[in-house]
Amino acid sequence: MEQIREIVEIHNVEIVLGLLVAFLLLLALYLIVEIKFSKLKTRYDKLVQGKDGIDIEELLIKNGYEIDKMKDDIVEIYEKLDKLEKKLNFAVQKIGFIRYNAFGDMGSELSFSIAFLDDFLNGFVLTSIYGREHSTCYAKPIKNGKSEYPLSVEEMQAIDRAVKKEYYTESI
């Protein structure tokens, strides 16, 4: 310990000058860093403030809330879409149509049968029989592609076309 004390007593002026130089060097470095930080802060404030006084930070936060709202809206839209798809299964999706001559002596194929079916093959078949003196129109319910009432050949063809999604082909 005494050796260190002797060295300090002999070189105390040099040590103080060395510490003073180190202090001045650190002070200069601190001032340089402070100036650069100040310029950087000024640039950041300009960036955040944005053009025309719009605060970008507030704008980003607002956009974040809007994105969250849009996500909620998309979820709601998908839920509504699922409901519509379920309802669509019960809408008329398959139509089969056939024109024919109900009576041999009649021309122009003025009689017809048309089947309207949903995705589960439920619906009805509508038939119109045209005659010289009168016309008759009637409907028969269809469930799972079948009817509890007897079907004519033309009505069965109309149902078959609806099932195969062949709207209309040449008459028989």
Protein Blocks (a to p, Z undefined) as FASTA:
>chain_A
ZZmmmmmmmmmmmmmmmmmmmmmmmmmmmmmmmmmmmmmmmmmmmmmnoghhiafklmmm
mmmmmmmmmmmmmmmmmmmmmmmmmmmmmpcfbdcdddddfbfkbghilaccdddddfko
pacdddddddfkbccddddddeehiafbdcdfklmmmmmmmmnopabacdZZ
